[in-house]
Amino acid sequence: MSAGRVVLGLAGAALVGWGLVLLAGLSGQLLEIAAWLAGGIVVHDALLAPLVLLLGALAARRVPSWLRPPLVRLLVVLGPLTLVAVPVLGRFGARADNPTLLDRPYLAGWLVVAALAVLGTALDAARRRRAVAGPVPPPTP
């Protein structure tokens, strides 16, 4: 196992621990949090996973093999991210008498993450395309 994976694993474990500490402070809302998490699992398994499988089956026939892995990674990143962001993007729960609820530019944040994911996908696709095409021969005089 590489040192990078170990560092990422430790960072992930630390973030999970911090999330559990924050969750412990919300003891009065644990039932609502559990319902939200269960709903996310149901939506993922009933909607997102079949959609990714369908798009993957279509891509297997119409997309070049070098482009498939980057597109799958894009779907895996943007699909769950969008599902999690739907409540804030739709401003569900916003109230006129409390302007501090949903007071951030969530759409702008989602667009930045989506643009970075698309950029990463494009860079990976270009790298894979060059690897398939092979080295460019030098020009003949």
Secondary structure as the mmCIF struct_conf table of DSSP 4:
data_model
#
loop_
_struct_conf.conf_type_id
_struct_conf.id
_struct_conf.beg_label_comp_id
_struct_conf.beg_label_asym_id
_struct_conf.beg_label_seq_id
_struct_conf.end_label_comp_id
_struct_conf.end_label_asym_id
_struct_conf.end_label_seq_id
HELX_RH_AL_P HELX_RH_AL_P1 ALA A 3 ALA A 24
TURN_TY1_P TURN_TY1_P1 GLY A 25 LEU A 26
HELX_RH_3T_P HELX_RH_3T_P1 SER A 27 GLN A 29
HELX_RH_AL_P HELX_RH_AL_P2 LEU A 30 VAL A 43
HELX_RH_PI_P HELX_RH_PI_P1 HIS A 44 LEU A 48
HELX_RH_AL_P HELX_RH_AL_P3 ALA A 49 ARG A 62
BEND BEND1 VAL A 63 VAL A 63
TURN_TY1_P TURN_TY1_P2 SER A 65 LEU A 67
HELX_RH_AL_P HELX_RH_AL_P4 ARG A 68 LEU A 89
TURN_TY1_P TURN_TY1_P3 GLY A 90 GLY A 93
STRN STRN1 ARG A 95 ARG A 95
TURN_TY1_P TURN_TY1_P4 ALA A 96 ASP A 97
STRN STRN2 ASN A 98 ASN A 98
TURN_TY1_P TURN_TY1_P5 PRO A 99 LEU A 102
BEND BEND2 ARG A 104 ARG A 104
HELX_RH_AL_P HELX_RH_AL_P5 TYR A 106 ALA A 133
HELX_LH_PP_P HELX_LH_PP_P1 PRO A 135 THR A 140
#
